[in-house]
Amino acid sequence: MVLWVLRGLFIVLVAAVAFLAASREADGATSYPMLQLVAAIILACVVVAVDLFVPRKSLAALSGAFLGLLVGMVFAFGFGLIVDHVIAVYATSLEGKPVVSAVKLSLGIICCYLAISFILQTKDDIRFVIPYVEFSKQSRGARPMILDTSVIVDGRIADICETRIIDSTLLIPRFVLQELQAIADSSDKLKRARGRRGLDMLNKLQTNDKVEIRISDARLPSVDEAGDVDQKLLALAKKIEGRIVTNDYNLNKVARLRGVDVININDLTNALKPVVLPGEGMTVKIIKPGEELGQGIGYLEDGTMVVAENSRDKINEDVPIVVTSVLQTSAGRMIFGRPEGSPVTPRRQRHRS
């Protein structure tokens, strides 16, 4: 509403200025105040229309254009002096001719165009604050966390955000969102379900007021030139000094090799699992029989598998056990135990013939 009031006020002011300028002309016979008024209103409407057709404004682009204009005018002034000296020495007959002014004006336009074009194309590569220099990189505040496709589809990041433990901005690049949309539109039923789950999780994150989430539309040359989505994530993280949040094992390894910080949700989950020591007691519900004789298998709430000795016949029962050992594998943590008061059952060993 405020913008529309501003636009209307702009048109009225332009029309008022044009009308006052036309009415003050000395020669009333040759002045056309109404024609000038209409022309001014049309010009103001064209300016407003251009403003409406460019809905997304960029302060960086405006700063780059302004700086490019200044640089172009400086170069144009220098070239103009050179042209004047050349004409004064070698072509005195051209002094004061319109062709000289046309040449100088053309040089000015060319210089301004090239300067603005160059700065607009390099504004994302060079951090500039007038003057146009790149300062040493300094991290201020929390570093952004860049989400990849796998961690969005996984969905646990949404539950983590509910705990208010994340105080950094969650950044979702446009190419990750495009990959999610491509998966959701896949002809494969399983991929389509994963893609739609990812979009649902993304919507859940966006409606969460406990964390700041942002869709990044920035186009960085070093990122656009990268290959697949993983390479683009690595290039973006190095460019903005961010951290990648992922579940992808290969991306995790490659990122560490390239010096990019990675937060692996699986590693975070394993770190938060309760520590269980041999000799401690717990209660587990036996769900299925184990591979060894007499073994029963159960699971804790966090998904940790528990192997209970002498519990094969207690399926669907809650069995109190004493922990005998804990095994940490790449697939997760396994807990071995036996019912309280039960003797230790020797494990079968393979005999070599």
Summary of the structure (lengths in Angstrom):
residues: 353
radius of gyration: 34.9
end to end distance: 89.1
largest distance: 122.7
contacts: 935
relative contact order: 0.06
helix: 50%
strand: 16%
